[in-house]
Amino acid sequence: MRTIRIGSGAGYSGDRIEPAVELAEKGDIQYLVFECLGERTVALAQQARMKNPDGGYDPLLEERMRAVLPICVPRGIKIVTNMGAANPVAAARKTAEIARSLGLASLKIAAVIGDDVLDACKDGDLEIMEFDGTIKQLGNRLLSANAYLGAEPIAEALTAGADIVITGRASDPALFLAPMIHAFGWAMDDWNLLGQGTVAGHLLECAGQITGGYFADPGYKDIPDLARLGFPIGEVGEDGSLVITKVAGSGGAVTAQTCKEQLLYEVHDPKRYIQPDVVADFSQVTVEEIAADRVRVSGGRGTKRSDTLKVSVGYVDSFIGEGQISYAGPGALARGRLALDIVRERLKLTGVASSELRFELVGVESLHGAEVSARAMPNEPYEVRVRVAGRTENLREAIRIGNEVETLYTNGPAAGGGAWKSARDVVAVASVLLPRELAKPSIQFVGRE
Amino acid sequence: MTKLREIAHSRTGDKGNTSNISVIAYDAKHYPLLLAHTSERVRAHFAGVVEGEVVRYELPNIAALNFVMAGALGGGVTRSLALDAHGKSLSSALLDLEIDAAPDNE
Protein backbone atom coordinates (compact mmCIF):
# COMPACT_ATOMS: atom_id res chain seq x y z
CA MET A 1 0.00 0.00 0.00
CA ARG A 2 1.23 3.47 -0.83
CA THR A 3 1.99 5.74 2.10
CA ILE A 4 2.96 9.41 2.36
CA ARG A 5 4.56 11.26 5.24
CA ILE A 6 3.36 14.81 5.85
CA GLY A 7 5.19 17.07 8.29
CA SER A 8 3.53 19.94 10.12
CA GLY A 9 5.98 22.84 10.21
CA ALA A 10 3.99 25.51 12.06
CA GLY A 11 0.90 25.69 14.23
CA TYR A 12 0.50 29.44 14.02
CA SER A 13 2.08 32.45 12.37
CA GLY A 14 4.72 33.13 15.01
CA ASP A 15 5.67 29.51 15.64
CA ARG A 16 9.23 28.19 16.10
CA ILE A 17 11.15 27.61 12.87
CA GLU A 18 13.88 25.06 13.79
CA PRO A 19 11.40 22.19 14.30
CA ALA A 20 10.34 22.63 10.65
CA VAL A 21 13.97 22.52 9.56
CA GLU A 22 14.41 19.35 11.61
CA LEU A 23 11.36 17.79 9.93
CA ALA A 24 12.69 18.61 6.48
CA GLU A 25 16.16 17.31 7.28
CA LYS A 26 15.38 14.20 9.28
CA GLY A 27 11.66 13.52 8.94
CA ASP A 28 11.75 11.53 5.70
CA ILE A 29 8.70 13.54 4.60
CA GLN A 30 7.33 14.21 1.13
CA TYR A 31 5.18 17.18 2.15
CA LEU A 32 5.77 20.01 4.60
CA VAL A 33 2.72 22.04 5.61
CA PHE A 34 2.79 25.40 7.38
CA GLU A 35 -0.51 26.47 8.95
CA CYS A 36 -0.02 30.12 9.87
CA LEU A 37 -3.35 31.87 9.47
CA GLY A 38 -5.37 32.63 12.59
CA GLU A 39 -9.01 33.67 12.55
CA ARG A 40 -8.39 37.38 12.27
CA THR A 41 -5.00 37.32 10.58
CA VAL A 42 -6.48 37.71 7.10
CA ALA A 43 -8.29 40.87 8.19
CA LEU A 44 -5.08 42.35 9.61
CA ALA A 45 -3.20 41.28 6.48
CA GLN A 46 -5.85 42.94 4.33
CA GLN A 47 -5.14 46.20 6.16
CA ALA A 48 -1.43 45.71 5.46
CA ARG A 49 -2.17 45.08 1.77
CA MET A 50 -4.19 48.29 1.54
CA LYS A 51 -1.08 50.17 2.67
CA ASN A 52 1.26 48.16 0.43
CA PRO A 53 -0.14 46.30 -2.60
CA ASP A 54 2.86 43.92 -2.53
CA GLY A 55 2.33 43.14 1.16
CA GLY A 56 -0.40 41.39 3.08
CA TYR A 57 1.22 37.97 3.43
CA ASP A 58 2.73 36.30 6.49
CA PRO A 59 5.53 38.39 8.07
CA LEU A 60 7.63 35.26 8.66
CA LEU A 61 7.27 33.92 5.11
CA GLU A 62 10.75 35.00 4.10
CA GLU A 63 12.46 33.66 7.22
CA ARG A 64 10.63 30.32 6.94
CA MET A 65 11.27 29.89 3.23
CA ARG A 66 14.95 30.80 3.60
CA ALA A 67 15.26 28.20 6.35
CA VAL A 68 13.53 25.28 4.61
CA LEU A 69 13.89 25.78 0.83
CA PRO A 70 17.56 24.75 0.68
CA ILE A 71 16.60 21.46 2.36
CA CYS A 72 13.21 20.81 0.74
CA VAL A 73 14.10 21.55 -2.88
CA PRO A 74 16.93 19.02 -3.34
CA ARG A 75 14.87 16.37 -1.57
CA GLY A 76 11.75 17.10 -3.61
CA ILE A 77 9.67 17.89 -0.51
CA LYS A 78 6.56 19.81 -1.55
CA ILE A 79 5.48 22.75 0.58
CA VAL A 80 1.85 23.69 1.24
CA THR A 81 1.06 26.79 3.29
CA ASN A 82 -1.59 29.42 3.94
CA MET A 83 1.10 32.05 4.50
CA GLY A 84 -0.35 33.91 1.50
CA ALA A 85 -2.86 35.46 3.93
CA ALA A 86 -4.45 38.42 2.08
CA ASN A 87 -2.06 38.24 -0.88
CA PRO A 88 -1.09 34.71 -2.00
CA VAL A 89 0.22 35.94 -5.38
CA ALA A 90 2.65 38.40 -3.77
CA ALA A 91 3.72 35.65 -1.35
CA ALA A 92 4.35 33.31 -4.29
CA ARG A 93 6.40 35.97 -6.12
CA LYS A 94 8.38 36.64 -2.96
CA THR A 95 9.04 32.92 -2.56
CA ALA A 96 10.24 32.70 -6.18
CA GLU A 97 12.59 35.62 -5.53
CA ILE A 98 13.95 33.93 -2.39
CA ALA A 99 14.49 30.68 -4.28
CA ARG A 100 16.42 32.51 -7.01
CA SER A 101 18.54 34.32 -4.43
CA LEU A 102 19.39 30.94 -2.88
CA GLY A 103 20.46 29.67 -6.28
CA LEU A 104 17.75 27.01 -6.35
CA ALA A 105 16.62 25.62 -9.67
CA SER A 106 13.42 27.08 -11.09
CA LEU A 107 10.53 26.05 -8.94
CA LYS A 108 6.90 25.82 -9.87
CA ILE A 109 5.05 27.91 -7.32
CA ALA A 110 1.26 28.10 -7.22
CA ALA A 111 -0.91 30.69 -5.55
CA VAL A 112 -4.48 29.66 -4.77
CA ILE A 113 -6.77 32.64 -5.10
CA GLY A 114 -10.49 33.23 -4.88
CA ASP A 115 -10.98 33.08 -1.14
CA ASP A 116 -11.60 36.84 -1.12
CA VAL A 117 -15.39 36.93 -1.41
CA LEU A 118 -16.01 40.45 -0.10
CA ASP A 119 -18.01 41.51 -3.16
CA ALA A 120 -20.18 38.39 -3.18
CA CYS A 121 -20.91 38.87 0.53
CA LYS A 122 -21.84 42.52 0.01
CA ASP A 123 -24.07 41.68 -2.97
CA GLY A 124 -25.91 39.06 -0.96
CA ASP A 125 -25.97 41.24 2.18
CA LEU A 126 -25.51 38.05 4.16
CA GLU A 127 -26.60 37.59 7.77
CA ILE A 128 -23.89 37.53 10.42
CA MET A 129 -23.95 34.36 12.51
CA GLU A 130 -22.59 35.69 15.82
CA PHE A 131 -24.86 38.71 16.30
CA ASP A 132 -27.92 40.35 14.79
CA GLY A 133 -26.93 42.22 11.68
CA THR A 134 -25.85 41.92 8.08
CA ILE A 135 -22.68 42.56 6.13
CA LYS A 136 -23.99 45.89 4.82
CA GLN A 137 -24.78 47.09 8.32
CA LEU A 138 -21.07 46.91 9.15
CA GLY A 139 -20.67 49.85 6.73
CA ASN A 140 -17.17 51.25 6.52
CA ARG A 141 -16.10 49.12 9.49
CA LEU A 142 -16.05 46.09 7.15
CA LEU A 143 -12.47 45.12 6.22
CA SER A 144 -12.49 41.71 4.62
CA ALA A 145 -14.48 38.59 3.84
CA ASN A 146 -12.61 35.38 3.08
CA ALA A 147 -14.13 32.00 2.43
CA TYR A 148 -12.57 28.89 3.89
CA LEU A 149 -11.56 27.10 0.69
CA GLY A 150 -11.21 23.34 0.60
CA ALA A 151 -8.49 20.94 -0.51
CA GLU A 152 -9.50 20.74 -4.19
CA PRO A 153 -7.61 23.71 -5.66
CA ILE A 154 -4.51 22.85 -3.60
CA ALA A 155 -4.60 19.24 -4.79
CA GLU A 156 -5.06 20.45 -8.38
CA ALA A 157 -2.02 22.68 -8.07
CA LEU A 158 0.04 19.75 -6.77
CA THR A 159 -1.19 17.56 -9.60
CA ALA A 160 -0.25 20.30 -12.06
CA GLY A 161 3.31 19.95 -10.78
CA ALA A 162 3.56 22.68 -8.16
CA ASP A 163 6.53 22.38 -5.81
CA ILE A 164 5.06 24.97 -3.48
CA VAL A 165 1.39 25.87 -3.02
CA ILE A 166 0.54 29.12 -1.23
CA THR A 167 -3.03 29.89 -0.23
CA GLY A 168 -4.90 32.60 1.58
CA ARG A 169 -7.85 31.51 3.69
CA ALA A 170 -8.31 27.76 3.42
CA SER A 171 -9.54 25.35 6.01
CA ASP A 172 -6.56 24.27 8.11
CA PRO A 173 -7.14 20.50 7.72
CA ALA A 174 -7.53 21.01 3.94
CA LEU A 175 -3.85 22.00 3.70
CA PHE A 176 -3.07 18.42 4.79
CA LEU A 177 -5.97 16.71 3.02
CA ALA A 178 -4.83 18.11 -0.34
CA PRO A 179 -1.57 16.10 -0.53
CA MET A 180 -3.55 12.93 0.28
CA ILE A 181 -6.08 13.63 -2.47
CA HIS A 182 -3.24 14.39 -4.88
CA ALA A 183 -1.08 11.40 -3.95
CA PHE A 184 -3.83 8.78 -3.75
CA GLY A 185 -6.40 10.13 -6.19
CA TRP A 186 -9.15 10.07 -3.56
CA ALA A 187 -12.56 10.92 -5.00
CA MET A 188 -14.03 14.19 -3.80
CA ASP A 189 -17.23 12.36 -2.82
CA ASP A 190 -15.62 9.51 -0.90
CA TRP A 191 -16.92 11.02 2.34
CA ASN A 192 -15.44 8.43 4.69
CA LEU A 193 -11.93 8.78 3.26
CA LEU A 194 -12.21 12.56 3.28
CA GLY A 195 -13.45 12.34 6.88
CA GLN A 196 -10.49 10.22 7.96
CA GLY A 197 -8.12 12.52 6.03
CA THR A 198 -9.68 15.42 7.90
CA VAL A 199 -8.90 13.66 11.19
CA ALA A 200 -5.26 13.53 10.07
CA GLY A 201 -5.23 17.19 9.05
CA HIS A 202 -6.99 18.28 12.22
CA LEU A 203 -4.50 16.40 14.40
CA LEU A 204 -1.49 17.83 12.56
CA GLU A 205 -2.56 21.44 11.99
CA CYS A 206 -1.46 22.81 15.37
CA ALA A 207 2.02 21.30 15.05
CA GLY A 208 3.49 21.04 18.58
CA GLN A 209 0.08 20.67 20.21
CA ILE A 210 0.12 16.95 19.38
CA THR A 211 3.76 16.31 20.28
CA GLY A 212 3.50 17.52 23.87
CA GLY A 213 2.97 21.27 23.59
CA TYR A 214 -0.06 22.79 25.38
CA PHE A 215 -0.08 19.57 27.41
CA ALA A 216 2.55 19.32 30.14
CA ASP A 217 1.35 19.41 33.76
CA PRO A 218 4.20 18.45 36.09
CA GLY A 219 3.51 15.38 38.18
CA TYR A 220 0.48 14.47 36.07
CA LYS A 221 1.50 14.81 32.45
CA ASP A 222 5.28 15.08 32.15
CA ILE A 223 6.81 15.75 28.74
CA PRO A 224 10.57 15.60 28.08
CA ASP A 225 12.56 18.37 26.46
CA LEU A 226 9.88 20.94 25.58
CA ALA A 227 12.57 23.46 24.62
CA ARG A 228 13.41 21.17 21.70
CA LEU A 229 9.84 20.10 20.94
CA GLY A 230 9.66 18.10 17.74
CA PHE A 231 6.83 18.80 15.29
CA PRO A 232 4.56 15.99 14.10
CA ILE A 233 4.54 13.76 11.07
CA GLY A 234 1.41 12.09 9.75
CA GLU A 235 2.02 8.78 8.03
CA VAL A 236 -1.04 8.31 5.84
CA GLY A 237 -1.88 5.25 3.75
CA GLU A 238 -3.97 5.34 0.61
CA ASP A 239 -6.77 3.59 2.54
CA GLY A 240 -6.72 6.46 5.05
CA SER A 241 -4.80 4.58 7.73
CA LEU A 242 -2.95 7.03 9.91
CA VAL A 243 -0.01 6.99 12.30
CA ILE A 244 1.07 10.17 14.09
CA THR A 245 4.77 10.30 14.92
CA LYS A 246 7.74 12.71 15.10
CA VAL A 247 11.46 12.83 14.32
CA ALA A 248 13.41 10.37 16.48
CA GLY A 249 15.48 12.18 19.09
CA SER A 250 13.46 15.40 19.04
CA GLY A 251 11.85 16.71 22.22
CA GLY A 252 8.28 16.08 23.27
CA ALA A 253 6.17 12.94 22.98
CA VAL A 254 3.38 11.57 20.81
CA THR A 255 1.05 9.56 23.02
CA ALA A 256 -2.56 8.41 23.02
CA GLN A 257 -3.21 11.26 25.46
CA THR A 258 -1.75 14.02 23.29
CA CYS A 259 -3.70 12.67 20.31
CA LYS A 260 -7.01 12.51 22.18
CA GLU A 261 -6.64 16.07 23.47
CA GLN A 262 -5.88 17.39 20.01
CA LEU A 263 -8.69 15.36 18.42
CA LEU A 264 -11.24 17.39 20.39
CA TYR A 265 -9.41 20.71 20.20
CA GLU A 266 -11.78 23.39 18.82
CA VAL A 267 -14.38 20.75 18.06
CA HIS A 268 -18.04 21.22 18.95
CA ASP A 269 -20.29 18.32 17.88
CA PRO A 270 -17.79 15.52 17.19
CA LYS A 271 -20.25 13.89 14.77
CA ARG A 272 -20.35 17.04 12.64
CA TYR A 273 -17.01 18.74 12.19
CA ILE A 274 -17.95 20.89 9.23
CA GLN A 275 -15.26 21.34 6.61
CA PRO A 276 -15.40 22.73 3.07
CA ASP A 277 -14.87 19.27 1.57
CA VAL A 278 -16.78 17.03 3.98
CA VAL A 279 -18.71 16.97 7.23
CA ALA A 280 -16.28 14.89 9.25
CA ASP A 281 -17.41 12.53 12.01
CA PHE A 282 -14.88 12.08 14.83
CA SER A 283 -17.27 10.18 17.12
CA GLN A 284 -16.01 6.69 16.20
CA VAL A 285 -12.30 7.52 16.25
CA THR A 286 -10.01 5.21 18.20
CA VAL A 287 -6.45 5.89 19.30
CA GLU A 288 -3.80 3.22 19.88
CA GLU A 289 -0.13 3.49 20.88
CA ILE A 290 1.71 1.02 18.64
CA ALA A 291 5.28 1.97 19.60
CA ALA A 292 7.12 4.80 21.34
CA ASP A 293 5.99 8.09 19.75
CA ARG A 294 3.81 6.22 17.25
CA VAL A 295 0.05 6.42 17.63
CA ARG A 296 -2.43 4.87 15.23
CA VAL A 297 -5.63 6.90 14.81
CA SER A 298 -8.51 5.16 13.05
CA GLY A 299 -12.24 5.41 12.50
CA GLY A 300 -12.72 8.91 11.10
CA ARG A 301 -15.78 9.01 8.88
CA GLY A 302 -17.71 11.60 6.95
CA THR A 303 -20.90 12.64 5.28
CA LYS A 304 -21.68 14.82 2.29
CA ARG A 305 -20.25 18.33 2.28
CA SER A 306 -22.57 21.29 2.93
CA ASP A 307 -23.90 23.65 0.26
CA THR A 308 -22.34 26.66 1.92
CA LEU A 309 -18.83 27.78 2.79
CA LYS A 310 -17.96 29.50 6.03
CA VAL A 311 -16.69 33.01 5.47
CA SER A 312 -14.58 34.85 7.99
CA VAL A 313 -15.53 38.54 8.06
CA GLY A 314 -13.05 41.01 9.48
CA TYR A 315 -14.34 44.33 10.82
CA VAL A 316 -13.32 47.13 13.13
CA ASP A 317 -15.26 46.29 16.25
CA SER A 318 -14.21 48.84 18.84
CA PHE A 319 -11.22 50.17 20.73
CA ILE A 320 -9.72 48.78 23.92
CA GLY A 321 -7.93 50.86 26.55
CA GLU A 322 -6.03 49.17 29.31
CA GLY A 323 -3.86 49.97 32.31
CA GLN A 324 -1.94 47.87 34.85
CA ILE A 325 0.02 48.54 38.05
CA SER A 326 1.49 46.31 40.78
CA TYR A 327 1.46 46.26 44.60
CA ALA A 328 3.51 43.97 46.85
CA GLY A 329 4.16 42.95 50.43
CA PRO A 330 1.79 42.99 53.40
CA GLY A 331 -1.52 44.57 52.46
CA ALA A 332 -0.89 44.20 48.72
CA LEU A 333 -4.34 42.74 48.15
CA ALA A 334 -6.10 45.58 50.04
CA ARG A 335 -4.12 48.22 48.17
CA GLY A 336 -4.89 46.52 44.88
CA ARG A 337 -8.61 46.56 45.66
CA LEU A 338 -8.37 50.21 46.73
CA ALA A 339 -6.67 51.00 43.44
CA LEU A 340 -9.51 49.34 41.48
CA ASP A 341 -12.09 51.32 43.47
CA ILE A 342 -10.27 54.56 42.74
CA VAL A 343 -10.10 53.89 38.99
CA ARG A 344 -13.75 52.80 38.93
CA GLU A 345 -14.76 56.10 40.49
CA ARG A 346 -12.36 58.16 38.36
CA LEU A 347 -13.74 56.74 35.11
CA LYS A 348 -17.20 57.84 36.27
CA LEU A 349 -16.09 61.25 37.59
CA THR A 350 -14.24 62.13 34.41
CA GLY A 351 -16.94 60.70 32.16
CA VAL A 352 -14.97 58.17 30.15
CA ALA A 353 -17.38 56.69 27.59
CA SER A 354 -17.06 52.93 27.72
CA SER A 355 -19.53 50.17 26.84
CA GLU A 356 -17.81 47.41 28.82
CA LEU A 357 -15.23 47.44 31.63
CA ARG A 358 -13.18 44.86 33.52
CA PHE A 359 -11.59 45.53 36.91
CA GLU A 360 -9.38 42.71 38.10
CA LEU A 361 -6.39 41.63 40.14
CA VAL A 362 -3.93 39.55 38.16
CA GLY A 363 -2.67 36.62 40.21
CA VAL A 364 -5.88 36.62 42.23
CA GLU A 365 -8.98 36.50 40.04
CA SER A 366 -8.25 37.90 36.59
CA LEU A 367 -8.72 34.73 34.55
CA HIS A 368 -11.96 33.26 35.86
CA GLY A 369 -13.51 36.01 37.98
CA ALA A 370 -14.11 36.41 41.70
CA GLU A 371 -16.61 33.58 42.17
CA VAL A 372 -14.59 30.74 40.61
CA SER A 373 -11.29 32.03 41.99
CA ALA A 374 -12.50 32.44 45.58
CA ARG A 375 -12.73 28.62 45.96
CA ALA A 376 -8.97 28.20 45.70
CA MET A 377 -7.43 31.23 47.44
CA PRO A 378 -6.79 30.35 51.08
CA ASN A 379 -3.91 32.79 51.59
CA GLU A 380 -3.21 36.30 50.47
CA PRO A 381 -0.77 36.61 47.59
CA TYR A 382 2.55 38.36 48.14
CA GLU A 383 1.95 40.61 45.15
CA VAL A 384 -0.98 41.63 42.99
CA ARG A 385 -1.28 43.34 39.67
CA VAL A 386 -4.22 45.65 39.08
CA ARG A 387 -5.72 45.48 35.61
CA VAL A 388 -8.46 47.67 34.18
CA ALA A 389 -9.62 47.23 30.59
CA GLY A 390 -12.50 48.91 28.80
CA ARG A 391 -14.18 48.94 25.42
CA THR A 392 -14.72 52.33 23.77
CA GLU A 393 -15.88 53.72 20.46
CA ASN A 394 -12.72 55.65 19.70
CA LEU A 395 -9.03 55.80 20.50
CA ARG A 396 -9.26 59.01 22.54
CA GLU A 397 -11.57 57.40 25.10
CA ALA A 398 -9.48 54.21 25.15
CA ILE A 399 -6.36 56.21 26.05
CA ARG A 400 -8.16 57.74 29.04
CA ILE A 401 -8.66 54.31 30.65
CA GLY A 402 -4.95 53.52 30.83
CA ASN A 403 -4.25 57.06 32.00
CA GLU A 404 -6.53 56.60 34.99
CA VAL A 405 -4.48 53.58 36.05
CA GLU A 406 -1.15 55.29 35.46
CA THR A 407 -2.07 58.30 37.58
CA LEU A 408 -2.33 55.92 40.55
CA TYR A 409 1.46 56.38 40.81
CA THR A 410 1.06 59.77 42.46
CA ASN A 411 -2.64 59.71 43.34
CA GLY A 412 -3.35 56.15 44.44
CA PRO A 413 -2.44 53.68 47.20
CA ALA A 414 1.08 53.42 48.63
CA ALA A 415 3.88 51.78 46.71
CA GLY A 416 2.30 51.13 43.34
CA GLY A 417 4.90 50.22 40.72
CA GLY A 418 5.37 49.08 37.17
CA ALA A 419 2.43 50.90 35.60
CA TRP A 420 1.75 50.01 31.99
CA LYS A 421 -0.94 51.15 29.58
CA SER A 422 -2.14 50.55 26.07
CA ALA A 423 -4.87 51.63 23.68
CA ARG A 424 -5.64 49.83 20.45
CA ASP A 425 -8.25 49.29 17.83
CA VAL A 426 -9.89 45.89 17.74
CA VAL A 427 -10.19 44.10 14.44
CA ALA A 428 -12.65 41.34 15.19
CA VAL A 429 -13.94 38.45 13.16
CA ALA A 430 -17.48 37.25 12.57
CA SER A 431 -18.84 34.64 10.18
CA VAL A 432 -21.36 34.32 7.39
CA LEU A 433 -22.35 31.32 5.27
CA LEU A 434 -21.90 31.83 1.54
CA PRO A 435 -23.54 29.63 -1.10
CA ARG A 436 -20.65 27.47 -2.28
CA GLU A 437 -20.93 28.34 -5.96
CA LEU A 438 -20.26 32.03 -5.23
CA ALA A 439 -16.64 31.34 -4.27
CA LYS A 440 -14.55 30.65 -7.37
CA PRO A 441 -11.11 29.39 -6.40
CA SER A 442 -8.41 29.35 -9.04
CA ILE A 443 -4.68 28.73 -9.35
CA GLN A 444 -2.05 31.17 -10.53
CA PHE A 445 1.48 29.94 -11.20
CA VAL A 446 4.50 32.18 -10.72
CA GLY A 447 8.20 31.54 -11.20
CA ARG A 448 9.76 29.12 -13.72
CA GLU A 449 10.09 31.82 -16.36
CA MET B 1 -11.93 14.86 48.50
CA THR B 2 -10.72 13.74 45.08
CA LYS B 3 -10.55 16.11 42.16
CA LEU B 4 -11.29 15.35 38.55
CA ARG B 5 -7.63 16.14 37.90
CA GLU B 6 -6.66 12.81 39.48
CA ILE B 7 -8.47 10.76 36.84
CA ALA B 8 -8.69 12.97 33.76
CA HIS B 9 -6.85 15.40 31.55
CA SER B 10 -8.29 18.24 29.59
CA ARG B 11 -7.74 20.80 26.80
CA THR B 12 -9.60 23.96 25.85
CA GLY B 13 -10.31 25.15 22.32
CA ASP B 14 -11.93 28.36 21.10
CA LYS B 15 -14.16 29.43 18.23
CA GLY B 16 -15.69 32.89 18.32
CA ASN B 17 -17.44 33.32 21.67
CA THR B 18 -17.65 29.57 22.30
CA SER B 19 -15.19 27.54 24.33
CA ASN B 20 -14.96 23.76 24.22
CA ILE B 21 -13.29 21.76 26.95
CA SER B 22 -12.44 18.10 26.53
CA VAL B 23 -12.23 15.89 29.61
CA ILE B 24 -10.45 12.61 28.94
CA ALA B 25 -10.09 9.74 31.41
CA TYR B 26 -6.49 8.54 31.86
CA ASP B 27 -7.96 5.07 32.32
CA ALA B 28 -11.07 4.09 30.36
CA LYS B 29 -12.53 2.41 33.46
CA HIS B 30 -13.03 5.86 34.98
CA TYR B 31 -15.23 7.03 32.11
CA PRO B 32 -18.40 6.37 34.19
CA LEU B 33 -17.07 8.82 36.80
CA LEU B 34 -16.76 11.47 34.10
CA LEU B 35 -20.38 10.92 33.10
CA ALA B 36 -21.48 12.23 36.51
CA HIS B 37 -20.38 15.66 35.32
CA THR B 38 -23.46 16.97 33.61
CA SER B 39 -23.60 20.10 31.53
CA GLU B 40 -25.58 21.74 34.38
CA ARG B 41 -22.79 20.97 36.82
CA VAL B 42 -20.16 22.41 34.51
CA ARG B 43 -22.24 25.50 33.91
CA ALA B 44 -22.57 26.02 37.67
CA HIS B 45 -18.81 25.51 38.10
CA PHE B 46 -18.18 28.35 35.68
CA ALA B 47 -20.66 30.78 37.23
CA GLY B 48 -19.66 34.29 36.27
CA VAL B 49 -17.64 33.03 33.30
CA VAL B 50 -20.05 31.19 31.00
CA GLU B 51 -23.12 33.19 29.96
CA GLY B 52 -24.72 30.79 27.52
CA GLU B 53 -25.75 27.19 27.21
CA VAL B 54 -23.42 24.27 27.96
CA VAL B 55 -23.80 21.17 25.78
CA ARG B 56 -22.06 17.87 26.56
CA TYR B 57 -20.97 15.39 23.90
CA GLU B 58 -19.94 11.84 24.83
CA LEU B 59 -17.07 9.96 23.19
CA PRO B 60 -16.96 6.51 24.82
CA ASN B 61 -14.40 5.25 22.24
CA ILE B 62 -11.75 7.45 23.77
CA ALA B 63 -13.35 7.70 27.25
CA ALA B 64 -13.88 11.42 26.85
CA LEU B 65 -16.48 14.13 27.18
CA ASN B 66 -16.58 17.38 25.25
CA PHE B 67 -18.25 20.36 26.89
CA VAL B 68 -19.21 23.14 24.50
CA MET B 69 -19.87 26.39 26.35
CA ALA B 70 -21.56 29.27 24.53
CA GLY B 71 -20.92 32.84 25.62
CA ALA B 72 -17.76 31.85 27.47
CA LEU B 73 -15.18 34.13 25.91
CA GLY B 74 -16.13 37.69 26.79
CA GLY B 75 -17.85 38.40 23.50
CA GLY B 76 -15.38 36.48 21.32
CA VAL B 77 -11.69 35.73 21.15
CA THR B 78 -10.96 38.56 18.73
CA ARG B 79 -12.71 41.25 20.79
CA SER B 80 -12.58 40.13 24.43
CA LEU B 81 -11.28 42.42 27.18
CA ALA B 82 -10.04 39.37 29.11
CA LEU B 83 -6.38 38.65 29.77
CA ASP B 84 -6.92 35.10 28.53
CA ALA B 85 -9.09 35.96 25.54
CA HIS B 86 -8.91 32.40 24.18
CA GLY B 87 -9.98 30.87 27.48
CA LYS B 88 -7.02 28.49 27.25
CA SER B 89 -6.83 28.34 31.07
CA LEU B 90 -10.42 27.08 31.48
CA SER B 91 -9.41 23.40 31.20
CA SER B 92 -7.35 23.64 34.39
CA ALA B 93 -10.29 25.19 36.21
CA LEU B 94 -12.56 22.36 35.09
CA LEU B 95 -10.20 19.73 36.48
CA ASP B 96 -10.77 21.31 39.91
CA LEU B 97 -14.26 19.72 39.98
CA GLU B 98 -14.73 17.07 42.62
CA ILE B 99 -15.50 13.50 41.61
CA ASP B 100 -18.05 11.25 43.27
CA ALA B 101 -15.81 8.32 44.21
CA ALA B 102 -12.15 7.85 45.02
CA PRO B 103 -10.34 6.44 42.02
CA ASP B 104 -9.24 2.85 42.19
CA ASN B 105 -5.74 2.87 40.83
CA GLU B 106 -5.26 -0.88 40.79
Interface residues (C-beta under 8 A of the other chain):
Chain A: E39 R40 E130 Y214 F215 D217 Y220 K221 Q257 K260 E261 Q262 L263 L264 Y265 E266 V267 H268 D269 P270 K271 F282 S283 Q284 V285 T286 V287 G299 D317 S318 I320 E322 E356 L357 R358 E360 V362 S366 L367 H368 G369 A370 E371 V372 R375 A376 R387 A389 G390 R391 V426 V427 A428 V429 A430 S431
Chain B: R5 H9 S10 R11 G13 D14 K15 G16 N17 T18 N20 S22 I24 Y26 H45 F46 A47 G48 V49 V55 Y57 L59 N61 I62 A64 N66 V68 G75 G76 V77 T78 R79 L81 A82 L83 D84 K88 S89 L90 A93 D96
